[in-house]
Amino acid sequence: MTDLNDKIRLYGFNNLTKSLSFNIYDVCYAKSQREQQDYIKYIDEQYNSDRLTKILCDVTEMIGAHVLNISKQDYDPQGASATLLISEKNLDDDEIDDSCNLGRIGSDQKQNIVGHLDKSHLTVHTYPEFHPDNAVTTFRVDIDVATCGKITPLKCLDYLIGSFDSDIITIDYRVRGFTRDEKGQKLFIDHDITSIQNYIASETLKRYDAIDVNVYQSNIFHTKMMIKEIELQNYLFNTDTYELAPKRRLEINDLLRREMIEIFSGQNIF
């Protein structure tokens, strides 16, 4: 993995905006409509707004930022969201109840902070759904991390992948704006990167097929990953592999792989 230590000496504040968009898909087989509904309920319980908030708080700590404000919501009939406003530097203890214990700021200060730090935030949204005909269910998680300053969201990739059952992963990373070095020269990026994969552990990458589409001159990086091996038992909801005939196992395996390929490629397979 690439080292993210910042060795560049800058003039003034580092105001580069680094944004990471993270889409994770978990695919599952639930053989009946009742089991599909039970799966959605299970996912809602496993990844409710409290759990999502905890994940975002962990990410905030990993990238060296501080929580300013938290907003979260569970939806009816399903799905959840959480949003954290963060900063590179912590406020004084008498200005904010830090913790990720759902700290809050005074109303006057909160208005000012939101106005100045609206590009440093984390959001997560969940989207459970199922196929109407073939018993394949898909759980999607969208995570966005935007930081302003020297902190970067690239430090949290392995943690986010490990926090969910990540079968297909789409990652977009972009650095926007510019800062200046001590001589006043513009810097449009403050760290080395040729691929998002540079910042994912090799043990994680071994489990996935991955491709890149990068636009280096614009500091835009895109990586897609799909799990290599399907261990069928891990994809069956309330069903044991040995309850299924060998032929049916192969059929379900094909259904799951087809779903993954369609999501990975962005195209329906006919």
Residue pairs with C-beta under 8 A, 6 or more apart in sequence:
1 198
1 199
1 200
1 201
1 202
2 191
2 192
2 193
2 198
2 199
4 152
4 154
4 155
4 191
4 199
6 150
6 190
6 191
8 181
8 187
8 190
9 181
9 182
10 179
10 180
10 181
10 182
10 187
10 190
11 180
11 181
11 182
11 183
11 184
12 179
12 180
13 149
13 179
14 149
14 150
14 179
14 190
15 148
15 149
15 177
15 179
16 148
16 149
16 175
16 176
16 177
16 178
16 179
16 187
16 188
16 189
16 190
17 119
17 146
17 147
17 148
17 175
17 176
17 177
18 146
18 147
18 148
18 151
18 152
18 153
18 154
18 173
18 174
18 175
18 176
19 144
19 145
19 146
19 147
19 153
19 172
19 173
19 174
19 176
20 143
20 144
20 145
20 146
20 153
20 154
20 171
20 172
20 173
21 142
21 143
21 144
21 170
21 171
21 172
21 173
22 141
22 142
22 143
22 144
22 145
22 160
22 169
22 170
22 171
23 140
23 141
23 142
23 143
23 169
23 170
23 171
24 140
24 141
24 143
24 160
24 161
24 164
24 166
24 168
24 169
25 138
25 139
25 140
25 141
25 166
25 167
25 168
25 169
25 260
25 263
26 138
26 139
26 140
26 141
26 164
26 165
26 166
26 167
27 136
27 137
27 138
27 139
27 167
27 168
27 235
27 256
27 259
27 260
27 263
28 39
28 136
28 137
28 138
28 139
28 235
28 236
28 237
29 135
29 136
29 137
29 235
29 236
29 237
29 239
29 252
29 255
29 256
30 36
30 38
30 39
30 130
30 135
30 137
30 237
30 238
31 135
31 239
32 135
35 135
35 237
35 238
35 239
36 130
36 135
36 137
38 237
38 238
39 128
39 130
39 137
39 237
40 77
40 78
40 128
40 129
40 130
40 137
41 78
42 237
43 78
43 126
43 128
43 139
44 74
44 78
44 79
44 80
44 128
47 80
47 126
47 139
47 141
47 164
48 74
48 80
49 72
49 73
49 74
49 80
49 81
49 82
50 72
52 72
52 80
52 81
52 82
52 124
52 126
53 70
53 72
53 82
53 84
53 100
53 102
54 100
55 124
55 160
55 163
56 82
56 84
56 122
56 124
57 67
57 84
57 100
58 159
59 122
59 145
59 153
59 156
59 159
59 160
60 66
60 67
60 84
60 86
60 100
60 122
61 100
62 155
62 156
62 159
63 145
63 147
63 151
63 152
63 153
63 155
63 156
64 88
64 151
64 155
65 86
65 87
65 88
65 120
65 147
65 151
66 86
66 87
66 88
66 89
66 90
66 91
66 98
67 84
67 85
67 86
67 98
67 99
67 100
67 103
68 84
68 85
68 86
68 87
68 91
68 96
68 103
68 105
68 110
68 113
68 117
69 84
69 85
69 103
69 104
69 105
69 110
69 113
69 114
70 82
70 83
70 84
70 85
70 100
70 102
70 103
71 82
71 83
72 80
72 81
72 82
72 83
73 80
73 81
73 82
74 80
75 81
78 126
78 128
79 125
79 126
79 127
79 128
80 125
80 126
81 123
81 124
81 125
81 126
82 122
82 123
82 124
83 121
83 122
83 123
83 124
84 121
84 122
84 123
85 113
85 114
85 117
85 118
85 120
85 121
86 117
86 120
86 121
86 122
86 147
87 113
87 117
87 120
88 120
88 147
88 148
88 149
88 150
88 151
90 96
90 98
91 98
91 105
91 109
95 105
95 106
95 109
96 103
96 104
96 105
97 103
97 104
104 110
105 113
117 148
119 146
119 147
119 148
120 146
120 147
120 148
120 149
120 151
121 144
121 145
121 146
122 143
122 144
122 145
122 146
123 142
123 143
123 144
124 141
124 142
124 143
124 144
125 141
125 142
126 139
126 140
126 141
126 142
127 139
127 140
127 141
127 142
128 137
128 138
128 139
128 140
129 137
129 138
129 139
129 140
130 136
130 137
130 138
131 137
131 138
131 259
134 255
135 255
136 255
136 256
136 259
137 237
138 259
138 263
139 165
141 164
143 160
145 153
145 156
146 153
147 153
150 190
152 191
153 173
154 173
154 193
154 196
154 199
155 199
157 171
157 196
157 199
157 200
158 200
158 201
158 204
161 169
161 200
161 204
162 204
165 234
166 225
166 227
167 226
167 227
167 260
168 224
168 225
168 226
168 227
168 260
168 263
168 264
169 208
169 223
169 224
169 225
169 226
170 222
170 223
170 224
170 225
171 196
171 222
171 223
171 224
171 225
172 220
172 221
172 222
173 193
173 196
173 220
173 221
173 222
174 218
174 219
174 220
174 221
175 188
175 189
175 190
175 219
176 219
177 188
178 186
178 187
178 188
179 186
179 187
179 190
180 186
180 187
181 187
188 219
189 219
193 199
193 221
194 214
194 216
195 212
195 214
195 221
195 223
196 212
196 221
196 222
196 223
197 205
197 210
197 212
197 223
205 225
207 227
207 228
207 229
208 225
208 226
208 227
208 228
209 225
209 226
209 228
210 223
210 224
210 225
210 226
211 223
211 224
212 221
212 222
212 223
213 222
213 224
214 220
214 221
214 222
215 221
224 264
226 260
226 261
226 264
227 260
230 253
230 256
230 257
232 241
232 249
232 252
232 253
232 256
233 240
233 241
235 252
235 256
236 252
241 249
244 252
258 269
261 269
262 268
262 269
